[in-house]
Amino acid sequence: MSATAAQLSHVYPLGTRVNEHGRLEVGGCDAVELAREFGTPAYIVAEDDLRARARSFVEAMASCHSNFDILFASKAFPCTAVYRVLADEGLSCDVASGGELALALKGGFEAGRIYLHGNAKSETELREALAAGVGHIVLDSFDELQRLQRIAAELDCRQEVLLRVTPDVSGDTHAAISTGQADSKFGFGIDDARRAIVAVGEQPNLELVGLHCHIGSQLFELAPFRHAVEAIASLGDFPVYNLGGGLAAAYTASQHPPAVADYVDAVVTVAHDLLGTQKRLLLEPGRALVANSTVTLYTVETVKRNISTWVAVDGGMSDNLRPMLYGSVYEALIADRPLAPATERCHVAGKHCESGDVIVRDIPLPAPVPGDVVVTPVTGAYGHALANNYNGVPRPPVIFCRAGDARLVMRRETYDDLAGRDTS
Ligand SMILES: Cc1ncc(COP(=O)(O)O)c(C=O)c1O
């Protein structure tokens, strides 16, 4: 078959193509061979895609603003090898727990370039952050403000902090990933932010360097970013502004989020208009950096035809929880005949004991049979991150592919791992 990348949807990782054997190739590696070598389910990361997206953010920012940093919002894909690549690309890092902090340090981020987030940071996590010497802690509540001051005083150190503000702006997204509304568990509302700014100023061991806001995830519209900056601009004049992440990723062929350059240009223009041109601007994308870099490989176990055609694979809600949490929509194809005429509408179902465990609904596939390798693209963000052991299923491996080389960067869990925390 002679097929070109143009015939595959734009949601696949950079460089994905149909090879001379008529099979899907990701990062120069044949997906069917990857399934044979590493087993399924498996997360396949095209390393060049990951690097290219990191560069696109840095280059877009550098073209319109000089004092900036791009932070990897690592909750999207907290895997040491991913941290390592993005640290290598010169990014900084946002972590949302002590665990992510430990992984970010292990993955090579300098502590000074790490920002600790979280709406319920524990005493232990704050102590870990201070001990590691993280650059910034993003304060989220009055309780945390007092807690951090007490710990910093006890350790006789001074910590730079940002204040997370909820600007009462909601992006058009699923309620579970909307974060900028006033009635939110995150951050300080505008009035509380005014009081918090005064309160931080009174703490001898805390230094407020700026404000942070993040209005939500999977955002296609850029207008809400302007409203968010308008809201935080009213709070005073600070050297640093972190304008969050949130840029949408394309999950299906019909989705066309703003290009990175357009998103960056829009956000920087707003910042220049409302905050001036001299501020240090931080952006912290998660999904837009990693989502499209990765595909998941599954093996079809059974095909059952009743009212619908149910193509049951060897993974499901243990490796991709997003369809069940948010009704997220995915594409799928079969790795050894990605462009074959799709003759049958199917539901790609998981192996778990819930009827809701359906990864892709109503997708046309070319007469699937047991043993076929099904590929779902765009699983780099919040796939591995939300993976779990439901039904005692070991979590999948992560494999980096680049120029035809496949590298196992995180092995599959074993049954021993499942019992690894038992005490007797
Ligand atoms: C504070 C903060 N920053 C960044 C992100 C990353 O968002 P996204 O993955 O949509 O870019 C999130 C996601 O929830 C977040 O809460």
The ligand as an SDF file (V2000), in Angstrom:
LIG
                    3D

 16 16  0  0  0  0  0  0  0  0999 V2000
   -2.3070   25.1030   38.0300 C   0  0  0  0  0  0  0  0  0  0  0  0
   -2.3140   24.3570   36.7590 C   0  0  0  0  0  0  0  0  0  0  0  0
   -1.4190   24.6530   35.8280 N   0  0  0  0  0  0  0  0  0  0  0  0
   -1.3660   23.9850   34.6600 C   0  0  0  0  0  0  0  0  0  0  0  0
   -2.2430   22.9760   34.3900 C   0  0  0  0  0  0  0  0  0  0  0  0
   -2.1250   22.2620   33.0990 C   0  0  0  0  0  0  0  0  0  0  0  0
   -3.2570   22.4200   32.3430 O   0  0  0  0  0  0  0  0  0  0  0  0
   -3.2800   21.8310   30.8760 P   0  0  0  0  0  0  0  0  0  0  0  0
   -2.8910   20.4160   30.9610 O   0  0  0  0  0  0  0  0  0  0  0  0
   -4.6800   22.0190   30.4480 O   0  0  0  0  0  0  0  0  0  0  0  0
   -2.3380   22.6600   30.0540 O   0  0  0  0  0  0  0  0  0  0  0  0
   -3.2280   22.6340   35.3320 C   0  0  0  0  0  0  0  0  0  0  0  0
   -4.1850   21.5480   35.0510 C   0  0  0  0  0  0  0  0  0  0  0  0
   -5.1090   21.2840   35.7530 O   0  0  0  0  0  0  0  0  0  0  0  0
   -3.2630   23.3500   36.5470 C   0  0  0  0  0  0  0  0  0  0  0  0
   -4.1770   23.0860   37.4870 O   0  0  0  0  0  0  0  0  0  0  0  0
  1  2  1  0
  2  3  1  0
  2 15  2  0
  3  4  2  0
  4  5  1  0
  5  6  1  0
  5 12  2  0
  6  7  1  0
  7  8  1  0
  8  9  2  0
  8 10  1  0
  8 11  1  0
 12 13  1  0
 12 15  1  0
 13 14  2  0
 15 16  1  0
M  END
$$$$
